[in-house]
């Protein structure tokens, strides 16, 4: 029997983009049986505008901006479909996107599916099509920011992480695995969810033939578009959430084996933070982790007691991930590449024993 599909748009103060996303969902060659919007505390009248323009769509309002993880969890709770397409309001699926995802799922079963995300308005740059967790605790994007013409394969493949801007998920197993950790608020909440899902044995499938367009726009107050100042709060959240992901998700023997490499990386992070004026953000990240150590320990026990997949099958080395435009001088890029080479070499050394 064909599964029922719910499409859930995650919205925050961008009614115009949400309406464009809703129009793209309504134009799908395989239409979702239900479309809803979860709005994260918009104060600009977005919910009212959406209800007026699309009375066929159920709009659910959260009491404030609780972050995308909390909104996605609410969507999973409210959805009637066995499959849920979770999609941000600034992402627009091509007409056959959902059809391609379902076709791939029939051939290669998976609980989480990700399409190819292409940047808009460029339209010739791939933002990503899946990803992998790096040994330092951040997300590596598959084909991240590559020219579309340089990518020669559109074959579906299993991945170990999934950027969360748009996901097709099986509602029950993803919810049973804990959904999203809403306490992350923003940044790396997708890495945390997908790494936890993979540890617990769920599968992530990248489907490049399913295409969506990500409207870069100006983003939120935490956005960075490769130029201008990098928001301090973004730096804090990335550092904080990276540390807690390491602490909860990496097995004990993995942390022990990687300890020298992680120490070197943390010293480098501190030096870079000091150079950019983020020393306080780095310290605040460590303070937050220490203050929440009991909660982190509880989450760690829950995950590790249920582990089905070892870290050596999930983590990758390779070039260190960094936002385009973050590194300034050629010296910074050289040192960054040198650090990445050291970390990758260390991972190759210890991978077989973790």
NORPE-V997479 format. One line per field, one symbol per residue. psi: psi as a letter, one per 30 degrees, with the letter a starting at -180 (. if undefined). A space follows every 50 residues. Layout:
psi->???
//
This chain:
psi->kkkkkkkjkjkjhieeeeeeeeeeefgkfjkkfkklkjkihkgggeeeee eefiffkkkkklfajgleeeeeeeeeefkflekkjkklfgkjklfgeeee eeeeeeejklfkkkakjkkkgefgkkeliaakklffglkkkkhkhkkeff jfkhkkkklgljkgekkjljeeeeefffbkjfffdkkgfeeeeeeeeeef glkkkkiffjklkjjebfaafglkgflakkkeeeeeeeeeeeefeeeeek lefeeeefeeeeeeeeeeeeeeeeegggeeeeeeeeeeeefgeeeeeeee eeeefgkfkleffellbakkkkkkfekdleeeeeeeeeeeeeeeeeeeef efg.
//
